[in-house]
Amino acid sequence: MASAVANPRPASSGIKRLFERFPFLPALMILAVLLALNGLYQPRSVSFIGMTGLVKTYLALIMLAIAQTYVVFAGDIDLSAGAIVSLVNVVIVVLMEQWGGSGLSVMAALGVGLAVGLACGIVNGIVVAALRLQAIVATFATSIFFTGLALYVLPVAGTPAPAAFWRTYGGRFFEIPFVLYAVVVLAMVIYVLARTRLATQLLAIGDDSQAAFQSGLPVTAIRIRGYALCGIFAALAAFCITGDTASGDPLVGGKMTLFSVAAVVLGGSALSGGFGTVVGSLIGALIIGLINSLVFFVGTPSEWQNLVQGLAILVALMAGVLVGRRARA
């Protein structure tokens, strides 16, 4: 008893452990502030309908941020993620049109889209992990290749998606928006993946790849699986953006790649690997969405919007880093 009184545990140690266990807490605080600001300038934006619309609009970015996270876990990066979105987008739209646009043809086209995303992820994994090329350069090269394929499949944007597809994505079932069902399924998938060996192994490789190899882990195969998982989620992001825009565009995913990387960093994950959470990346994507909404609500002139959005994301990133460092100090 005397020793317990003589050496009390510092209160700050509990806060430090909390932030280490949940690295997305700073991002969660920023999200709360942005929600309050959006509600101040546009009260309807924080209503159930407004938040559902936000999720529907940015579900593709959420999917892509999750895709990027599994690659970042291992200390890698995928600069072709947006190009994969573009490729899958045009592939499924063209196939849906050619196959008649019926419910069965839509499901078949989505199956092909998943296969395309998986194939692109495996190609990236082989190039980076098996051939041992620098991830940032190799995936930049494959992004150009995938974009070229997308332009070959659909040279000009504007091909409409079948009504059966986009009406389902934007519709309601039992008075509940379809997008909320998608979010519930996504949450279940994330929960299951978080408890698989793959997630733990990717983090172990990102923390120390040499130690992971010496402990018997098949490092190359695991990194390829990480890229394959990234390709699958990128395909799911393409489904979302196709349902939201109701059309095919070979360049639709261009800007999304760097936004997905920003969402991962905003969510508290380390680009060097070995540290982070998928939930944090999801929150980071919502932060970007709320920043874009806030820039619009305050009436920023169109020629200034990109500048203000970039500065706001930078400020949010700096605030998250400072809060995290102070909490761990």
N, C-alpha and C positions, 0 to 999 in steps of 0.2 A: 504493500500500500504506500509506504514511504517513497519508494522509487517512482511509483506512478505519479505522486504529487510533485516530486523533485524534478521530474523530466516530463512535463506535460507536452502533448503533441501540438505543434503549432497549428492554429486554425487555418493558416494559409495552405498547409499541406493538403487539406481536404479539397480546397478549391483547385489546387494544382492537379490532383488526381482526377477531379471531375472534368477539367478541360482536356486532360490527356485521354480520358476514356471517351469523351464526346467532343472531338475537335471541331464540330460544326456549331458549337454554342455561340461563338462570335457572329457567325453567319445568321444564326437564329435571331440574335439581337438586332442585327441590321435589317432582317426581314420584318421584324415587328415595327421598327421605325419607319420603314418604307410603306408598310400597310397603313400606319397612322397618317403619314403624309398624303398618300393616295386618297384616304378617306376624307382628309381635310379639304382637298381640292375637288374631289368628285365622290361624294358620299355613296353613290350607287356602285362604285367600283369595288367596295368591300362588302356588298350584299352577296347573298348566295348566288344570284344570277351573275353578278359581276365577277366573282371569284371563279365560278364555273367557266365563264368565257375566257378568263385569263389562263386557266389550266388548259382549256381546249386549244388556245392559240399557241401556247408554249410547251405543249406536251411533246412535240417533236424535239425541241431543244432539251427537254428533260431526258428523253430517251437517249439523245446523243451524248449528253453529259454523263449519263450512266455508262454508256458504251466506252467513253474515253477513260472513265475511272478505272475499269478493270485492266486497261493497258498501263495506266499510270501507276497502279499498285506495284507493278514489276519494274518500275523505273523507266518504262518506255513511253512513247507518245505516238499518236496516229493523226497525222496531218491530212490523211485521205478520207477521214470520216465523213466530211461534208460531201465529197465527191461520190462516196458510196451511196449516200442519201439521194443524190441527183440521179445516179445510175439506176437504182432500184425504182425511183419515182417514175422515170420514163419507161422502164421495162414493164412495170405493172399496168401503166396507163395504156400503152400500145397493145399489150396482150389482152386487156379487158375489152378494148375496142375491136380488135380482130376476132376475138372469141364470142362476140355478141353482147356482152354486157349483162348477161343473166347472173343470178346468184351463184350458180355453180362455176361459171367462168371467172367470176370475181374471186372466189375461193382458190381456184386453180392458179390464177395470176398471182395471188398473194403467196401461195406456196412457192412459186418460181422466184418471187421477190426475196423470200427468206433464203432460198438456195443461193441466189446471186450475192446477197450480203454475206452469207457464210463463206462462199468461195473467195470473195474479195478479202475477208478477214484472214483466211488461211494463206492466201498469197502474201499478204503483208507479214504474217507470222513467219513464213518460210524465208522471205527476203531478209527480215530483221534478225530472227533468232537462229535459223539454220545457216544462212549465208553470212551472218554476222556483219551486216552493213549498219551504219549509223541510222537509228530509227527516224530521226528528224529529217534526214536527207532521203532515205529510202521511201518513206511514206509520202514525202513531198513529190517524189517521182511517180509513185503509183497513183497519187491524186490526179496528176496530169493525164496519166493513162486512163483512169476510170472516167475522167471528164470527157476525154476523147471518145470513149465508148458510148457515153451518154449522148454526145452530139451526133454520133453515127446512128444510134437508135432513133433519136428524135432531133433532127437538126434545128427545128424552130419550135419555140414554146407555144403553148396554147391548146394542145389537144385535150379535150374535156374528158374527165373521168365519168364513168357511168353513174347515173343518178342513184342507182341502188347502193353504191358505195358511199358517196358523200352524204346522202340523206341518212344512212345508218350512222355514220360518224357524228353527224350533227343532230341526230334525232333523240327521241326519248323512248324509254321502255318502262311501263308502269309509273309514268310521270317522273322518272329519274333519268337525267341526261346520260347518254351512252358513254360519254367520256369519263364519268364517275365510275362506271363498271370497269373501264380500262384502267383507271387509277388503282382500284382495289386489286385487280389481277396483277398489276405491276408491283404493288406492295407485297403481295404474296410471293411473287417470283424473286424479288430482292431478298425477302426473308429467308427463302429456301437457299438461294445462292450464298448468302452470308454464312450459312452453316455447312457449306460444302468444303471439301479439302482444297478445291481450286482457289477460292478466295484467300485462304490462309497461306497456301503455297505461293501465290502471286505476291503477297505482302512479304513473305520470307525472302523471296528472290530480290524484291526491291530493297529490302533492308540490307542484305549482304548476299549477293549471288554466289560468291565463292564459297561461303560457308554453307549455303543451301546445296550447292553441288557436292561438297565434301560429305554432307549428311546423307547423300544418296538420292536427292530429288532429281528427276529428269528435267533439268532447267529448260532445255530447248523445247521439249514437248509442252511444258507448262506455259511458256511464253507464247507458243503458237496457239494454244487453247485460249489464252487471254485475248489474242487478236481475233480469233474465231468468234468469241463471245461478243467482242466489240462490233464485228461485222453483223451479227444477228440483231443487236440492239440498233445499229444504224439502219438496218432494213425496217425495223419497227418504227423508227423515227420517220422514214420515208412514207410508211403507211399513214402516219398521223398528218404529215404535211400535205399528202395527197388528199386526204379527207377534208382538210381545212381549206385548201386552195381549189379543190375540185378540178385540177388540171395537171398536165405534165410540163415540166420545165427542166431542161438539161443542165441548168446552172442554179437551180433552186437552193442547193446545199452549200454554195460557195462561201457565204459569210458565216455559216453555222459552225465551221470547224473551230475557229478561234474563239467564238462564243462558248463552245463546249469546254475548251481548255480553261477559259476564264471562270466558268461555272465550277469546274473542279477545284481550282485554286481558291475561289471565294468560299467554297465549302470546307476548306481546311485541309485538303489533301496536299501532300508534298510531291512536286513534280519529280523529285529525285527518287521517289518510290518508298515503299515500306511503311507508309503512314497515311491514313485517310479513311473515309467512309463513303459509301454510296449515298446515304441519306444527306450528307453534306453537299454532294454534287447536285442532288435534287433541289436542295434549298438554294444553292448558288444559281441554278437556272431560273428559279422563281424570282430571285433578287434582280437578275438581269431583266426579266419580264416586267417587274414592278418599276424599275428605273425607266424603261422605255415608256411605260404607261404614264409615269409621273412627268416625264419630259413633254409628253403630248398634252396632259391635262393643264400644265402651267402655261400653255400657249407659246412654247418656244418656236420661233420661226423655222421653217423647214431647212433653210440653209445652215442653221446653227445646231440642228438636232443631233447629228452625228458627233459633233464636237462635244456637246453637253453630255451625251450618253457616254462617250469615252471617258470624260473627266469624272463623271459620277461613278462609273465602274471602278476607276482608279482610286477614288476616295473611299469607296466601300471596301476595296481590297486592302488599302492602307489601314483603315479602321479595324478590320478584322485581324490583321497581323498584329497591330499594336495591342488590341484587347487580349489576344491570345498570349502574347509575350508577357504582358503585365500579370496575367493570371498565373503563368507558369513561373514567374520570377520569385 
